[in-house]
Amino acid sequence: MLAWIGWVATAVFAGSYLCKDQTALRRIQAAAAVLWVGYGVLIGAMPVVVANLIVAGVALWSTLPRQGPSDDDRDVVAPAVLERLPQ
């Protein structure tokens, strides 16, 4: 029965590569990593647990929105920078 958790985790992870959306891909990979964490706990394999906790964390972190200039900011900054360039 334990082996099935590993096989499901493998199938979920492999299936994530069929996603066209990067956010969906990473969230599905995070879900697969959580399955691997459960599998690692059940079989007592701490390297599997730790590695997949890291993978799940990074996958979820990479889906968070980034703070940066908005498109509106670029419209204001770009003309100001262009004005300073030599003609």
N, C-alpha and C positions, 0 to 999 in steps of 0.2 A: 504493500500500500504506500509506503514512503516513496518508493521510486516514482510513483505517479505524480507526486508533487514536483519532483525534478523534471519529469517529462512535460508537464503542463507549463512550468516555468520556461523551459526550452522553447516550447511552441509559441508562447506569448512573446518571448524575446525575438524569435525568428520572424513572427508575424508583424512585429513592429516595423520591420524594414519595408513593408508594403504600404506604409503611410506616406502620403505626399506632404502632409503638413508636419513641419519640424517639431512643433510643440506637442502634437499628438504622438509622434514617434518617441519623444523623450518621456512623456508621461506613461506610455505603454511600457517602455523599457524600465521605468521606475517601478511599475507594478510587477513586472517580471522579477526585478531584483528583490522586491519584498517577498515574493514567492520563494526565491532562492534563500532569503534570510530564514524563512520558516523551515525550509528543508534543512538548512544547515543547523538550525537549533535542534530539530528532531533527531538528526544523526550525530549531533555533538561535534560538528566540524566548525570550530571558531574561525579559521581562515575564510571559509565560505560566508559566514555571517558577517565578519568585518568587511570583507571585500565588497559584498553586495549592499551593506549599509552605506558604504562610500559611494557606490554606483548610484543607488537610489537617491541619495542626497544631492549629488552633483547633477543628476538628470532633472530632478525637481527644481533645483536652484537655477539651472539654465533656462527654465521656462518662465521665470519671473520677469516682469517688465523692467526694462532698463531706464535709468534716468539719463537723459541726454538732450541735446537740442531738438526741439520739435521742428516740424516742417515750417511753421510760422517763423521761428527764430532764424532758420536758414535764409528765408526770404529777406530778412532785415540785415543779417550779417553779410551775406554775399555781395550785395551792391556796395556796401561800405568798404569791403576789402578790395573790390574791383576798382573803386575810385582811386585807391592808393597805388595801383600798379602803373608802371610807366607805359606810356602809349606807344 
